[in-house]
Amino acid sequence: MPPGPGVIYPTITLLDEMGFIEEQQSQGAKKRFAATDTGLAHLAEHAEQVEALIARLSALGKHRERVDSAPIRRAMGNLRVALGERFGRGDVSQDMLHQVTAMIDELAQKVERLK
């Protein structure tokens, strides 16, 4: 998930106040920023840290691509809704409760055994 406005805008403001970036002329509503000479000098001075950070972010991105859990989250959400609707009606027998519990437990065991 990309960072939201609550992270991006304060970071842009901070970098601007530090003199590391400045707003550029742009068309439309989107603002464009570029590194200043001061910002570029700061990056050069901390090149080793920047390189390590970029490597770490790249590794996280690759990991995220391999482990995209969006389909799993969607399926879990569907199950939560189905359970809420079915069991929210109030006409649930003990037998039905045990059947659904057994289905969920069986699926959990199958997932644990996947190789």
C-alpha positions in Angstrom: 0.0 0.0 0.0 1.5 3.3 -1.0 1.8 6.0 1.7 -1.2 8.3 2.1 -1.5 12.0 2.2 -0.9 12.1 5.9 2.7 10.9 5.2 3.4 12.5 1.8 2.3 16.1 2.4 4.1 16.6 5.7 7.2 15.1 4.2 7.1 17.4 1.2 6.5 20.4 3.6 9.5 19.3 5.7 11.8 18.9 2.7 10.7 22.2 1.3 11.3 24.0 4.7 14.8 22.4 4.9 15.6 23.7 1.4 16.1 20.3 -0.1 13.2 20.6 -2.7 11.4 23.4 -4.3 8.1 23.6 -6.2 8.4 23.7 -10.0 6.1 25.2 -12.5 3.4 22.8 -13.6 0.2 22.6 -15.4 -3.0 21.4 -13.8 -3.7 20.8 -10.1 -0.8 18.6 -9.4 2.3 20.3 -7.9 5.7 19.3 -9.0 8.8 19.4 -6.9 12.5 19.0 -7.7 15.6 18.7 -5.6 17.6 21.9 -5.0 21.4 22.1 -5.1 21.3 21.9 -1.3 19.1 18.8 -1.5 21.4 17.2 -4.1 24.5 18.0 -2.0 22.7 16.4 1.1 22.0 13.3 -1.0 25.6 13.1 -2.2 26.9 13.6 1.4 24.7 10.7 2.6 25.0 8.5 -0.6 25.8 5.4 1.4 22.7 5.7 3.6 20.5 6.6 0.5 21.8 3.5 -1.4 21.1 1.3 1.6 17.6 2.7 2.0 16.8 2.3 -1.7 18.1 -1.3 -1.6 15.9 -2.0 1.4 12.8 -0.4 -0.3 13.5 -2.4 -3.4 13.7 -5.6 -1.4 10.4 -4.8 0.4 8.8 -4.1 -3.0 10.0 -7.5 -4.4 8.8 -9.2 -1.3 5.4 -7.5 -1.6 5.1 -8.6 -5.2 5.8 -12.2 -4.2 3.4 -12.1 -1.3 0.5 -10.0 -2.5 -2.1 -10.9 0.0 -4.9 -8.8 -1.5 -6.8 -11.9 -2.8 -6.5 -13.5 0.7 -7.8 -10.3 2.4 -10.7 -10.2 0.0 -11.6 -13.8 0.6 -11.3 -13.3 4.4 -13.6 -10.3 4.1 -16.1 -12.3 2.1 -16.1 -15.0 4.7 -16.5 -12.5 7.5 -19.5 -11.0 5.7 -21.1 -14.4 5.0 -20.7 -15.5 8.6 -22.1 -12.2 9.9 -25.1 -12.4 7.7 -25.8 -16.1 8.3 -25.2 -16.0 12.1 -26.7 -12.6 12.5 -30.2 -13.8 11.7 -30.5 -15.6 15.0 -31.9 -18.9 13.6 -28.6 -20.9 14.0 -28.7 -24.4 15.4 -25.9 -25.9 17.4 -25.5 -28.4 14.5 -25.0 -25.6 12.0 -22.6 -23.9 14.3 -20.5 -27.1 14.6 -20.6 -27.7 10.9 -19.3 -24.2 10.1 -16.7 -24.4 12.8 -15.5 -27.8 11.4 -15.3 -26.3 7.9 -13.1 -23.4 9.1 -10.9 -25.7 11.2 -10.5 -28.1 8.2 -9.5 -25.2 5.9 -7.0 -23.9 8.5 -5.4 -27.4 8.7 -5.2 -27.6 4.9 -3.5 -24.2 4.8 -1.0 -25.1 7.5 -0.1 -28.3 5.5 0.5 -26.5 2.2 4.1 -26.8 0.9 
